[in-house]
Amino acid sequence: MKSLFLRIFLSFWAAQALFVVLAILVTIAISPPRHGLENTGPQILAETVSAYQSGGEHGAFDYIEDLQRKEHVRAFVFDPTGHELAGRLPPPWVEDVRRGGMPRHRRWIESLLPPRILRQGLTVDGKRYTVVLETGPERGAFFGPHDIPGLGILIAVISSGLVCYLLAWSMASPVTRLRRAAQNLAAGDLTARAGAPLRGRRDELAELMRDFDRMAERIEGLVESQSRLLKDVSHELRSPLARLSVALGLAQQKATPEIETSLNRIELEADRLNQMIQRLLTISRLESGTDGIHKTALSLRELVDHVARDAEYETAGRNCRVTAEAADEFLVEGDPELLRSAIENVIRNATRYTAEGTVVEIRLERQTTPKGEEIMIRVLDSGPGVPNGALEKIFQPFYRLDDARNRQTGGAGLGLSIADRAVRLHGGQLRASNRPEGGLEVEIRIPAVSGFALPAHS
């Protein structure tokens, strides 16, 4: 049983119901036996006959009514001729019992009650009187056969079930809310909160929810502070970098051949720094949300073909090829520039690490998932791969594998981070895995759309 709520509810209910039933049964077992109808029958018969002899039918009727009101016993007393002493018309089933048969023709409500019926005869002054006794509804409705309180046990079980349900709900509900908030926080929603518990609640679960909300608030503040710092530092670096470029240009105009090599190296590093700052600003913009995204219907096949041709042209010196396989338009709704940047970063990362003379394969597929149709772009290279422990870390900013990346090949570790954020802003997912035959496989999953028309080419 996977549900914590059901485990708590059923466990408490079973324990409570068992306790109630055992308590009732033990109480009945150790209680002194009550006198049954067998012991009171002769006395009731004698007293009814005495009341009849002293007061006639009216006296017998008053005695029987008082007996039913106090003792919850219905009595029918007949003289030798079959006349009922209280002057009442007995039901057919009473006549059956008086004649020595089994009770029949009882009302449906009476048939639900336990059959506590007794027939006894007594001779008084040479005349034989007969009494038929039955326990009343008040007793039989609660106490079942052998004085077992069936209705009482049923009420106890139902009431204990209600109490245990409320108790289990009060324990499992905060856990459910906490789990949902944790899932949202893990999915990237930094505003997720478990919510303040009910006013006045001070138990451990309530304190856990408050601690979780404080933790989530602290994490949100730290991430926002980091993003703001990254953005501010990137903006501040652009001004001195621009002045450095101007000074470098003036120095190159007056440079002698001896120092021209050094100035060219400075220019190269300045360009790399400028690209890094531009990517940091891109990450900061993507982290801020979807405000600057302009989505439109586009074909992934066409977009992938353009990126593949550009990537193959750049890798011509290493004798590498980039192929794209697609048999459909694969329409999606997204920002063309962001998706192009995401796909381009993944493909360029593959061409950078694939072995010389190999092929980087790009495959477009359509898959049906519980969330709907998705377009999957698979980029496969023949490089050294990535250690399993780093497969998720390669999408973090500035993460680099020391044994595989350097200044010449690895860059600053921002390309895959930008791709991951761009894909997530489109409701997609980026995942990396090592190929069994060697190399890395990166999957880009983006929700597919239908009913969109591609814009006409001018």
PLY file of the C-alpha trace (Angstrom):
ply
format ascii 1.0
element vertex 458
property float x
property float y
property float z
element edge 457
property int vertex1
property int vertex2
end_header
0.00 0.00 0.00
1.77 3.15 -1.21
-0.53 5.84 0.21
0.49 7.13 3.62
-3.07 8.34 4.16
-4.55 4.88 3.59
-1.97 3.21 5.82
-2.66 5.62 8.67
-6.43 5.52 8.21
-6.81 1.74 7.97
-4.35 1.08 10.78
-6.04 3.45 13.18
-9.50 2.28 12.19
-8.68 -1.41 12.58
-7.06 -0.81 15.97
-9.92 1.37 17.20
-12.66 -0.96 15.96
-10.92 -4.01 17.45
-10.55 -2.24 20.77
-14.23 -1.26 20.87
-15.48 -4.74 19.90
-13.23 -6.49 22.40
-14.21 -4.07 25.15
-17.91 -4.72 24.55
-17.51 -8.49 24.34
-15.36 -8.66 27.48
-17.86 -6.51 29.35
-20.67 -8.86 28.33
-18.60 -11.93 29.24
-17.77 -10.82 32.78
-21.16 -9.25 33.53
-23.55 -11.34 35.70
-26.16 -13.26 33.71
-29.56 -11.67 33.39
-32.75 -13.52 34.06
-34.28 -14.53 30.76
-37.86 -14.94 29.69
-37.80 -18.52 30.94
-37.56 -17.29 34.53
-40.00 -14.41 34.28
-42.65 -16.17 32.20
-44.55 -17.90 35.04
-44.55 -14.72 37.12
-45.88 -12.59 34.26
-48.56 -15.17 33.52
-49.68 -15.37 37.17
-49.74 -11.60 37.62
-51.67 -11.09 34.38
-54.30 -13.63 35.42
-54.52 -11.99 38.85
-54.98 -8.55 37.26
-57.65 -9.98 34.97
-59.52 -11.59 37.87
-59.45 -8.38 39.90
-59.98 -5.78 37.15
-61.18 -7.65 34.07
-59.84 -6.88 30.63
-59.03 -3.32 31.65
-56.90 -4.47 34.57
-55.03 -7.03 32.43
-54.47 -4.41 29.71
-53.00 -1.89 32.18
-50.65 -4.50 33.62
-49.41 -5.65 30.19
-48.90 -2.08 28.99
-46.95 -1.24 32.12
-44.85 -4.39 31.63
-43.99 -3.44 28.06
-43.12 0.12 29.04
-40.83 -0.85 31.92
-39.42 -4.23 30.94
-39.69 -3.97 27.14
-41.55 -7.28 27.05
-44.67 -7.87 25.00
-47.10 -10.34 26.57
-50.22 -12.06 25.20
-52.17 -14.18 27.75
-54.95 -16.53 26.63
-57.57 -18.41 28.65
-58.54 -22.03 27.83
-61.03 -20.80 25.19
-58.33 -18.81 23.31
-59.58 -15.43 24.50
-56.84 -12.83 25.04
-57.25 -11.51 28.58
-56.47 -7.86 27.68
-59.10 -7.88 24.96
-56.62 -7.26 22.15
-56.63 -8.86 18.74
-53.33 -10.78 18.61
-51.26 -10.84 15.41
-51.39 -14.05 13.33
-47.87 -15.05 14.32
-48.88 -14.94 18.00
-51.69 -17.37 17.25
-49.17 -19.66 15.53
-46.98 -19.66 18.63
-49.97 -20.20 20.98
-50.89 -23.33 19.06
-47.29 -24.59 19.39
-46.03 -23.68 15.91
-43.37 -21.32 14.59
-44.02 -17.59 14.26
-45.14 -16.52 10.79
-46.68 -13.48 9.16
-44.55 -11.05 11.14
-44.14 -7.52 9.89
-40.95 -6.88 7.91
-39.56 -4.60 10.59
-40.22 -7.27 13.20
-38.48 -9.91 11.10
-35.27 -7.90 11.39
-35.34 -8.22 15.19
-33.91 -11.21 17.07
-36.57 -13.94 17.70
-36.97 -13.70 21.48
-40.29 -15.57 21.76
-41.48 -17.88 24.51
-44.67 -19.85 25.04
-45.60 -21.13 28.49
-48.70 -22.61 30.08
-49.90 -22.47 33.68
-52.88 -24.07 35.38
-54.76 -21.81 37.80
-57.89 -23.12 39.61
-58.12 -26.00 37.20
-57.94 -23.75 34.14
-54.94 -23.73 31.76
-53.73 -20.32 30.67
-51.12 -19.71 27.95
-48.71 -16.77 27.65
-46.66 -15.75 24.60
-43.76 -13.38 25.38
-41.45 -11.41 23.12
-38.74 -8.85 23.80
-39.64 -5.41 22.57
-37.99 -3.45 19.76
-36.09 -1.21 22.16
-34.06 -4.15 23.44
-33.84 -6.24 20.30
-32.77 -3.36 18.06
-29.60 -2.84 20.06
-28.89 -6.25 21.53
-28.71 -9.10 19.07
-28.76 -12.83 19.63
-27.30 -13.92 22.95
-27.36 -10.30 24.16
-24.55 -9.26 21.78
-25.03 -5.52 20.98
-24.82 -5.77 17.19
-26.14 -2.28 16.50
-23.90 -0.86 19.20
-20.84 -2.49 17.64
-21.84 -1.18 14.21
-22.24 2.35 15.54
-18.90 2.08 17.37
-17.10 0.87 14.24
-18.58 3.62 12.04
-17.92 6.37 14.56
-14.35 5.15 15.14
-13.85 5.06 11.36
-14.95 8.70 11.09
-12.63 9.76 13.88
-9.71 7.82 12.40
-10.41 9.28 8.95
-10.19 12.82 10.28
-7.06 11.95 12.24
-5.38 10.35 9.22
-6.36 13.29 7.02
-4.91 15.79 9.48
-1.62 13.85 9.44
-1.36 13.06 5.72
-2.65 16.35 4.30
0.42 18.42 5.36
2.71 15.70 3.99
0.89 15.82 0.63
1.16 19.61 0.45
4.82 19.45 1.43
5.54 16.83 -1.22
3.79 18.86 -3.93
5.73 21.99 -2.98
9.01 20.04 -2.97
8.28 18.69 -6.46
7.54 22.19 -7.78
10.70 23.55 -6.17
12.77 20.74 -7.69
11.23 21.50 -11.09
12.54 25.05 -10.91
9.57 26.93 -9.46
11.33 28.94 -6.75
8.03 30.48 -5.63
6.67 27.09 -4.51
5.59 27.02 -0.88
3.92 24.42 1.30
1.60 27.09 2.66
1.06 28.18 6.24
-0.69 25.47 8.29
-3.94 26.03 10.10
-3.88 28.79 12.70
-2.88 27.54 16.11
-1.33 24.32 14.88
2.06 23.79 16.51
2.85 20.12 15.98
5.92 18.69 14.27
4.30 18.60 10.82
3.31 22.26 11.04
6.83 23.21 12.08
8.24 21.14 9.20
6.05 23.04 6.72
7.18 26.38 8.16
10.82 25.29 7.98
10.34 24.21 4.37
8.82 27.58 3.45
11.72 29.40 5.12
14.18 27.19 3.26
12.42 27.78 -0.08
12.34 31.51 0.57
16.05 31.50 1.38
16.86 29.49 -1.78
14.79 31.86 -3.90
16.60 34.84 -2.42
20.03 33.30 -3.01
19.25 32.36 -6.61
17.82 35.80 -7.36
20.85 37.42 -5.74
23.19 35.25 -7.80
21.32 36.03 -11.01
21.28 39.74 -10.21
25.00 39.71 -9.39
25.75 37.86 -12.64
23.77 40.38 -14.63
25.26 43.41 -12.88
28.83 42.17 -13.20
28.31 41.37 -16.88
26.96 44.87 -17.57
29.78 46.50 -15.62
32.41 44.52 -17.54
31.17 45.63 -20.93
32.20 49.26 -20.47
35.88 48.67 -19.64
35.96 45.95 -22.29
34.71 48.41 -24.89
37.38 50.93 -23.85
39.97 48.15 -24.00
38.93 47.35 -27.57
39.25 51.02 -28.57
42.70 51.26 -26.97
43.71 48.02 -28.63
42.67 49.34 -32.03
44.74 52.51 -31.52
47.72 50.45 -30.36
47.53 48.20 -33.43
47.70 51.24 -35.72
51.00 52.28 -34.17
52.35 48.79 -33.43
55.67 47.59 -34.69
56.02 44.05 -36.07
57.71 43.00 -32.86
54.68 43.66 -30.65
51.94 42.93 -33.21
51.83 39.25 -32.17
51.17 40.22 -28.55
48.45 42.68 -29.55
46.76 40.01 -31.65
46.74 37.72 -28.63
45.18 40.49 -26.53
42.52 40.98 -29.20
41.74 37.24 -29.21
41.33 37.13 -25.43
39.21 40.31 -25.51
36.91 38.73 -28.09
36.56 35.62 -25.90
35.78 37.77 -22.89
33.19 39.67 -24.90
31.53 36.41 -25.98
31.51 35.19 -22.39
29.85 38.38 -21.20
27.28 38.11 -23.97
26.46 34.55 -22.92
26.22 35.53 -19.27
23.70 38.21 -20.21
21.80 35.61 -22.23
21.66 33.27 -19.23
20.51 36.14 -17.01
17.75 36.98 -19.48
16.62 33.36 -19.69
16.60 33.02 -15.91
14.32 36.05 -15.62
11.43 34.19 -17.29
9.45 34.28 -20.51
8.81 38.02 -20.73
11.20 38.56 -23.64
10.20 35.45 -25.60
8.21 35.86 -28.80
6.79 32.50 -29.86
5.63 31.58 -33.32
4.99 28.43 -35.31
8.14 27.05 -36.89
9.50 23.87 -38.44
12.25 22.16 -36.48
13.35 20.26 -39.56
14.19 23.45 -41.42
15.87 24.94 -38.36
17.98 21.83 -37.75
19.01 21.64 -41.42
20.37 25.20 -41.35
22.29 24.64 -38.12
23.70 21.32 -39.40
25.01 22.91 -42.62
26.70 25.70 -40.66
28.25 23.25 -38.20
29.56 20.99 -40.98
31.18 23.96 -42.69
32.99 24.90 -39.45
34.33 21.34 -38.97
35.64 20.89 -42.48
39.23 21.17 -41.27
38.76 18.08 -39.02
37.17 16.01 -41.83
33.94 15.64 -39.80
30.42 15.48 -41.16
27.08 16.55 -39.68
23.98 14.76 -40.95
20.32 15.43 -40.14
17.56 12.85 -40.56
13.95 14.04 -40.61
10.87 12.95 -42.55
8.35 15.52 -41.28
8.02 19.23 -40.66
7.83 18.71 -36.86
5.95 21.89 -36.04
6.53 23.52 -32.65
5.63 26.84 -31.10
8.64 28.77 -29.89
11.08 31.61 -30.22
13.14 30.93 -33.38
16.29 32.64 -32.11
16.25 30.90 -28.73
15.60 27.46 -30.21
18.28 28.01 -32.84
20.73 29.01 -30.12
19.85 25.92 -28.03
20.19 23.48 -30.94
23.34 25.20 -32.21
25.05 25.00 -28.81
24.29 21.28 -28.53
25.47 20.50 -32.08
28.63 22.60 -31.77
29.43 20.88 -28.50
29.13 17.54 -30.32
31.33 18.64 -33.25
33.94 19.97 -30.81
34.41 16.61 -29.06
33.64 14.04 -31.75
36.64 12.12 -33.03
38.31 13.38 -36.20
36.83 11.92 -39.37
33.56 10.83 -37.69
29.96 11.83 -38.23
27.71 13.80 -35.86
24.18 12.45 -36.33
21.04 14.52 -35.75
17.76 12.62 -35.64
14.29 14.10 -35.34
11.56 11.84 -33.96
8.01 12.19 -32.74
6.99 10.44 -29.52
3.70 10.16 -27.65
3.99 10.58 -23.86
1.40 10.87 -21.07
1.79 14.65 -21.36
1.12 14.64 -25.11
3.19 14.52 -28.28
6.83 15.60 -28.09
9.46 16.30 -30.73
12.78 14.71 -29.81
16.04 15.94 -31.34
18.85 13.45 -30.73
22.43 14.62 -31.28
24.96 11.77 -31.30
28.74 12.15 -31.47
31.71 9.75 -31.32
33.75 11.57 -28.71
35.12 10.45 -25.32
31.76 10.83 -23.59
31.16 12.20 -20.10
31.55 10.48 -16.70
28.17 9.29 -15.45
28.41 11.49 -12.38
28.74 14.59 -14.56
25.89 13.96 -17.01
23.58 16.38 -15.19
26.30 18.83 -14.16
27.33 19.69 -17.73
24.20 21.86 -18.00
25.33 24.06 -15.11
27.06 27.39 -15.87
30.89 27.30 -15.91
31.03 23.54 -15.33
33.98 22.01 -17.21
35.56 18.58 -17.28
39.20 19.12 -16.41
40.38 16.03 -18.26
38.54 16.82 -21.48
38.16 20.59 -21.73
40.68 23.34 -21.99
40.89 26.85 -23.29
41.22 25.67 -26.88
38.30 23.22 -26.99
36.10 23.58 -23.98
35.18 27.25 -23.86
33.73 28.66 -20.62
31.10 26.01 -20.04
28.10 28.24 -20.88
26.79 26.80 -24.16
24.91 23.79 -22.75
23.68 25.90 -19.83
22.10 28.37 -22.27
20.61 25.50 -24.27
19.11 23.91 -21.15
17.43 27.14 -20.04
16.14 27.94 -23.50
14.59 24.49 -23.88
12.99 24.63 -20.41
11.41 27.99 -21.25
9.64 26.18 -24.09
8.30 23.50 -21.75
10.91 20.99 -22.90
13.74 19.03 -21.38
17.42 18.46 -22.12
19.07 15.17 -21.17
22.49 13.64 -21.83
23.60 10.00 -21.78
26.64 8.01 -22.85
26.31 5.81 -25.93
27.15 2.11 -25.51
29.44 2.22 -28.56
31.16 5.38 -27.30
30.34 9.05 -27.49
27.65 11.28 -26.03
23.95 11.45 -26.89
22.00 14.61 -26.05
18.20 14.61 -26.28
16.19 17.80 -26.74
12.48 17.26 -26.05
10.02 19.98 -27.02
6.19 19.72 -26.91
4.69 19.39 -30.38
1.75 21.54 -31.53
-0.96 21.03 -34.08
-3.18 23.45 -35.94
-0.40 25.94 -36.67
0.47 27.10 -40.16
3.98 28.05 -41.11
4.45 31.68 -42.12
4.72 32.22 -45.87
8.22 32.88 -47.22
8.60 36.20 -48.93
0 1
1 2
2 3
3 4
4 5
5 6
6 7
7 8
8 9
9 10
10 11
11 12
12 13
13 14
14 15
15 16
16 17
17 18
18 19
19 20
20 21
21 22
22 23
23 24
24 25
25 26
26 27
27 28
28 29
29 30
30 31
31 32
32 33
33 34
34 35
35 36
36 37
37 38
38 39
39 40
40 41
41 42
42 43
43 44
44 45
45 46
46 47
47 48
48 49
49 50
50 51
51 52
52 53
53 54
54 55
55 56
56 57
57 58
58 59
59 60
60 61
61 62
62 63
63 64
64 65
65 66
66 67
67 68
68 69
69 70
70 71
71 72
72 73
73 74
74 75
75 76
76 77
77 78
78 79
79 80
80 81
81 82
82 83
83 84
84 85
85 86
86 87
87 88
88 89
89 90
90 91
91 92
92 93
93 94
94 95
95 96
96 97
97 98
98 99
99 100
100 101
101 102
102 103
103 104
104 105
105 106
106 107
107 108
108 109
109 110
110 111
111 112
112 113
113 114
114 115
115 116
116 117
117 118
118 119
119 120
120 121
121 122
122 123
123 124
124 125
125 126
126 127
127 128
128 129
129 130
130 131
131 132
132 133
133 134
134 135
135 136
136 137
137 138
138 139
139 140
140 141
141 142
142 143
143 144
144 145
145 146
146 147
147 148
148 149
149 150
150 151
151 152
152 153
153 154
154 155
155 156
156 157
157 158
158 159
159 160
160 161
161 162
162 163
163 164
164 165
165 166
166 167
167 168
168 169
169 170
170 171
171 172
172 173
173 174
174 175
175 176
176 177
177 178
178 179
179 180
180 181
181 182
182 183
183 184
184 185
185 186
186 187
187 188
188 189
189 190
190 191
191 192
192 193
193 194
194 195
195 196
196 197
197 198
198 199
199 200
200 201
201 202
202 203
203 204
204 205
205 206
206 207
207 208
208 209
209 210
210 211
211 212
212 213
213 214
214 215
215 216
216 217
217 218
218 219
219 220
220 221
221 222
222 223
223 224
224 225
225 226
226 227
227 228
228 229
229 230
230 231
231 232
232 233
233 234
234 235
235 236
236 237
237 238
238 239
239 240
240 241
241 242
242 243
243 244
244 245
245 246
246 247
247 248
248 249
249 250
250 251
251 252
252 253
253 254
254 255
255 256
256 257
257 258
258 259
259 260
260 261
261 262
262 263
263 264
264 265
265 266
266 267
267 268
268 269
269 270
270 271
271 272
272 273
273 274
274 275
275 276
276 277
277 278
278 279
279 280
280 281
281 282
282 283
283 284
284 285
285 286
286 287
287 288
288 289
289 290
290 291
291 292
292 293
293 294
294 295
295 296
296 297
297 298
298 299
299 300
300 301
301 302
302 303
303 304
304 305
305 306
306 307
307 308
308 309
309 310
310 311
311 312
312 313
313 314
314 315
315 316
316 317
317 318
318 319
319 320
320 321
321 322
322 323
323 324
324 325
325 326
326 327
327 328
328 329
329 330
330 331
331 332
332 333
333 334
334 335
335 336
336 337
337 338
338 339
339 340
340 341
341 342
342 343
343 344
344 345
345 346
346 347
347 348
348 349
349 350
350 351
351 352
352 353
353 354
354 355
355 356
356 357
357 358
358 359
359 360
360 361
361 362
362 363
363 364
364 365
365 366
366 367
367 368
368 369
369 370
370 371
371 372
372 373
373 374
374 375
375 376
376 377
377 378
378 379
379 380
380 381
381 382
382 383
383 384
384 385
385 386
386 387
387 388
388 389
389 390
390 391
391 392
392 393
393 394
394 395
395 396
396 397
397 398
398 399
399 400
400 401
401 402
402 403
403 404
404 405
405 406
406 407
407 408
408 409
409 410
410 411
411 412
412 413
413 414
414 415
415 416
416 417
417 418
418 419
419 420
420 421
421 422
422 423
423 424
424 425
425 426
426 427
427 428
428 429
429 430
430 431
431 432
432 433
433 434
434 435
435 436
436 437
437 438
438 439
439 440
440 441
441 442
442 443
443 444
444 445
445 446
446 447
447 448
448 449
449 450
450 451
451 452
452 453
453 454
454 455
455 456
456 457
